[in-house]
Amino acid sequence: MRSAETQAAAIAAMLTAATGGEPRLDETPDRIRVETDLPEHPSLVTRTAVLAALARAARFGHNRTADGDVVWAELDREAEQ
């Protein structure tokens, strides 16, 4: 099984390729969260690539903020033991 760090790096790379943005990592002792801003009008190709990246996570979601849309993916560290 790949480590949570390795999986998070892979998801971050996929999100970078899909959105052209710079994903952010938020790490705690229990989990790693990768999040990135979505383009204002993502194409079908972009949406499909983002969903493929999110599908690799234990949990994922979408937040709408005043500054735009953000998607996030979380991986559990305990799963790597």
WOPE-V518339 format. One record per backbone hydrogen bond with DSSP energy under -1.0 kcal/mol. NH is the residue of the N-H (numbers start at 1). CO is the residue of the C=O. E is the energy in kcal/mol with one decimal. If there is no record, write none. Layout:
# WOPE-V518339
nh co e
NH CO E
NH CO E
This chain:
# WOPE-V518339
nh co e
7 3 -2.5
8 4 -2.7
9 5 -2.2
10 6 -2.0
11 7 -2.5
12 8 -2.8
13 9 -2.3
14 10 -2.2
15 11 -2.6
16 12 -2.3
17 13 -2.4
18 14 -2.1
19 15 -2.7
20 16 -2.6
24 35 -3.4
26 33 -2.5
28 31 -2.8
32 75 -2.4
33 26 -2.7
34 73 -3.0
35 24 -2.5
36 71 -2.2
38 69 -3.0
47 43 -2.7
48 44 -2.5
49 45 -2.3
50 46 -2.6
51 47 -2.4
52 48 -2.0
53 49 -1.9
54 50 -2.6
55 51 -1.9
56 53 -1.4
57 54 -1.9
58 74 -2.0
59 74 -1.6
61 72 -2.2
63 70 -3.3
65 68 -2.9
68 65 -1.0
70 63 -3.0
71 36 -2.3
72 61 -2.2
73 34 -2.5
74 59 -3.1
75 32 -2.5
77 30 -2.9
80 77 -1.8
81 78 -1.5
